[in-house]
Amino acid sequence: MPSAKRFLSALGAAFFVTAVLANPIFAQPDDTNRDPENPQGVEHMSTLGMEQLRGLMQRFVATYYLSGDDMTPEEIAAIYAQRVDYFGDRRKSLRSIISDKQAYYRRWPQRSYILNSETFEVRRSGENNSKVEVSFQYEFNVRSPSRISAGLGSTELTFDVATPGGKLVRETGKVLSRRPR
């Protein structure tokens, strides 16, 4: 599994430019053919067709968001805005989100998720298409030494691609059904 940092670098999405792609340690292996006007090789989200945008976001969700890997505080900060509508908490701070994610990783050290690609939807919204909304369902199986939880979940993500570096500004989800243990 590629590291989250390497995957974000490979995405080339505008909303990761400031926090991730601008950092030279995330350079692509073959930087010899870079456009001098666009040294990071990044296309702005507004220039992508819906099929390209859907493919980009689906790769992000399947390979990174649902990878089951722990994210470092730096990786979380690269994705999330300073304030996020987070699972019903309006304007939750980035610091609180980092704490919440790390507590989740400790509570469920073994995690696997499988995207149901038939439920995957992407749409643009907001003034000048400044938001990208993504929704999907997935199967989950999480474990700790004392507990197991498995079933079907759904998630909705909203990215503000008009902000510097673009960030995740809304994340919500719920368990749709649980499998018997």
HUJOMO-V236785 format. One record per residue. N is the residue number from 1. PSI is psi in whole degrees, 0 to 359 (999 if undefined). BURIAL is # if it has 16 or more other ideal C-beta (glycine too) atoms within 10 Angstrom, else .. Layout:
BEGIN
n->{N,N}
psi->{PSI,PSI}
burial->{BURIAL,BURIAL}
END
This chain:
BEGIN
n->{1,2,3,4,5,6,7,8,9,10,11,12,13,14,15,16,17,18,19,20,21,22,23,24,25,26,27,28,29,30,31,32,33,34,35,36,37,38,39,40,41,42,43,44,45,46,47,48,49,50,51,52,53,54,55,56,57,58,59,60,61,62,63,64,65,66,67,68,69,70,71,72,73,74,75,76,77,78,79,80,81,82,83,84,85,86,87,88,89,90,91,92,93,94,95,96,97,98,99,100,101,102,103,104,105,106,107,108,109,110,111,112,113,114,115,116,117,118,119,120,121,122,123,124,125,126,127,128,129,130,131,132,133,134,135,136,137,138,139,140,141,142,143,144,145,146,147,148,149,150,151,152,153,154,155,156,157,158,159,160,161,162,163,164,165,166,167,168,169,170,171,172,173,174,175,176,177,178,179,180,181}
psi->{127,151,156,318,316,320,315,321,317,331,313,22,144,329,0,2,303,309,329,299,334,344,122,341,349,17,147,153,322,90,11,336,28,143,124,335,342,70,335,352,32,131,138,143,326,341,350,139,164,324,317,315,316,315,317,311,324,321,318,311,310,319,331,298,319,22,333,357,148,141,141,162,324,320,320,315,333,338,319,145,170,329,132,140,106,105,48,344,114,136,41,139,153,318,317,323,316,314,317,315,315,323,321,317,321,319,322,80,337,120,136,144,144,119,134,97,339,339,358,124,143,138,153,149,181,171,129,33,41,353,146,119,133,133,149,163,157,154,141,151,107,146,149,174,334,352,156,138,134,152,209,132,166,149,146,130,142,125,133,104,3,344,155,122,347,137,160,120,352,133,126,162,172,161,124,323,155,145,145,149,999}
burial->{.,.,.,#,#,.,#,#,#,#,#,#,#,#,#,#,#,.,#,#,#,.,.,.,.,#,.,.,.,.,.,.,.,.,.,.,.,.,.,#,.,#,.,.,#,.,.,#,.,.,.,.,#,#,.,#,#,#,.,#,#,#,#,#,#,#,#,.,.,.,#,.,.,.,#,#,#,#,#,#,#,.,.,#,#,#,.,.,.,.,.,#,.,#,.,.,#,#,.,.,#,.,.,.,.,.,.,#,.,.,#,.,#,.,#,.,.,.,.,#,.,#,.,#,.,.,.,.,.,#,#,#,#,#,#,#,#,#,#,#,#,#,.,.,.,.,.,.,#,.,.,#,#,.,#,.,#,#,#,#,#,#,.,.,#,#,#,#,#,#,#,.,.,.,.,.,.,.,.,.,.}
END
